Amino acid sequence: MTIAPDETGQRSGADGSGTVEGAWVRACPIDDLIVGRGVAVLGPRGEQAALFRLQAAETDREAAPGRSRLYAIGNIDPFGRAAVLSRGLTGDRAGEPTVASPLGKQVFALRTGVCLDDESVSVPSYGVRVVERIVEVFFPA
């Protein structure tokens, strides 16, 4: 689920299903993120996210060409059960931004967390925002 802020400071589900309680966690300055590489972010209850900064594609409707996009998905590889997705290889599959696990090479969509090699498997997808050049990741309660 993609989480987005609304005017009340609460987070609403992308499907309009209501508010989601949670916490925005400050990760790092945006300038510290290397395009095409991931970093791990620790959530308030010990959960981990893999945060990525990727170059926006020319066909990306969500960002202007030449700019970057931020994505965060769960860092735990559901196949190998290790916290390694932040070390995976980024790329795309048919225009979908992806990361391949460094363990079994399964590919995950960065927008949704769905495994593109086995769609019955997925990792969480987290909201990301930039506040005063600091990247924050939203961890639902």
C-alpha positions in Angstrom: 0.0 0.0 0.0 1.3 3.5 -0.8 0.9 5.9 2.1 0.5 9.6 1.4 0.1 12.5 3.8 -3.1 14.5 3.9 -3.8 18.0 5.4 -4.6 16.7 8.9 -1.2 15.2 9.4 -2.6 11.6 9.3 -1.8 9.2 6.5 -4.5 7.9 4.2 -4.3 4.7 2.2 -3.8 5.2 -1.6 -7.1 3.4 -2.1 -9.0 5.9 0.0 -9.7 3.3 2.7 -9.2 5.8 5.6 -6.3 6.9 7.8 -3.3 4.9 8.8 -1.5 5.6 12.0 2.3 5.4 12.0 5.5 7.4 12.1 7.7 9.2 9.7 11.3 8.2 10.3 14.1 10.6 9.3 16.5 8.5 7.1 19.2 10.8 5.7 19.8 13.9 3.6 18.7 13.3 0.0 22.2 14.3 -1.2 23.7 11.4 0.7 21.7 8.9 -1.4 23.6 7.6 -4.4 21.4 7.2 -7.5 20.9 3.5 -8.3 22.0 2.3 -4.8 20.0 1.3 -1.8 20.3 1.9 2.0 18.6 0.2 4.9 16.3 2.3 7.2 15.3 1.0 10.7 11.7 1.6 11.7 10.5 2.5 15.2 9.5 -1.1 16.0 12.6 -2.7 14.5 11.2 -3.3 11.0 13.5 -2.5 8.1 13.0 -0.7 4.8 15.2 -0.6 1.8 15.3 3.0 0.5 16.3 3.6 -3.1 17.0 6.7 -5.2 16.6 6.1 -8.9 17.0 8.3 -12.0 13.5 9.1 -13.4 12.9 7.6 -16.8 11.9 9.8 -19.7 8.6 8.0 -19.8 8.0 8.4 -16.0 4.8 10.4 -15.6 5.5 10.9 -11.9 8.8 12.9 -12.3 10.4 15.2 -14.8 13.2 13.7 -16.9 16.6 14.3 -15.3 15.2 14.1 -11.8 15.3 11.2 -9.3 12.6 9.1 -7.7 12.5 7.7 -4.2 11.1 4.3 -3.3 11.0 2.2 -0.1 10.1 -1.4 0.3 10.7 -4.0 3.0 14.4 -5.0 3.3 13.8 -8.6 4.3 14.1 -11.0 1.3 11.1 -13.3 1.8 12.9 -16.2 0.0 16.2 -16.0 1.8 14.9 -14.5 5.0 17.8 -12.0 5.2 17.9 -8.2 5.3 19.6 -7.8 1.9 17.2 -6.1 -0.5 18.8 -2.7 0.1 22.0 -4.3 -1.5 20.2 -5.5 -4.5 20.7 -4.5 -8.1 18.3 -1.9 -9.4 16.8 -1.8 -12.8 13.5 -2.0 -14.6 11.2 -4.5 -16.1 9.0 -3.2 -18.9 9.3 0.3 -17.4 8.6 -0.8 -13.8 11.4 0.2 -11.4 12.8 -2.9 -9.7 15.4 -4.4 -7.4 16.8 -7.9 -7.7 17.6 -9.7 -4.5 21.4 -10.4 -4.1 20.5 -13.9 -2.8 18.2 -15.6 -5.3 17.9 -12.9 -7.9 14.1 -12.6 -7.5 13.0 -9.2 -8.8 10.7 -6.9 -6.8 8.7 -3.9 -8.1 9.8 -0.8 -6.2 6.4 0.8 -6.4 4.4 -2.0 -4.9 6.8 -4.5 -3.3 5.4 -7.4 -5.4 7.8 -10.1 -6.6 7.7 -10.0 -10.4 9.0 -13.6 -10.6 6.3 -15.0 -8.2 3.3 -12.6 -7.8 2.0 -14.5 -4.8 5.0 -13.1 -2.8 5.6 -9.5 -1.8 7.3 -7.2 0.7 5.8 -4.1 2.3 5.9 -0.8 0.4 6.5 2.4 2.4 5.7 6.0 1.8 8.6 8.3 1.2 8.8 12.1 1.4 11.5 14.8 1.5 11.2 17.5 4.1 13.9 20.3 4.0 16.2 18.0 2.0 15.8 15.1 4.6 14.3 11.9 3.3 11.7 10.4 5.6 10.1 6.9 5.4 6.5 6.2 6.7 6.2 3.1 8.9 2.6 2.2 9.7 1.7 1.3 13.3 
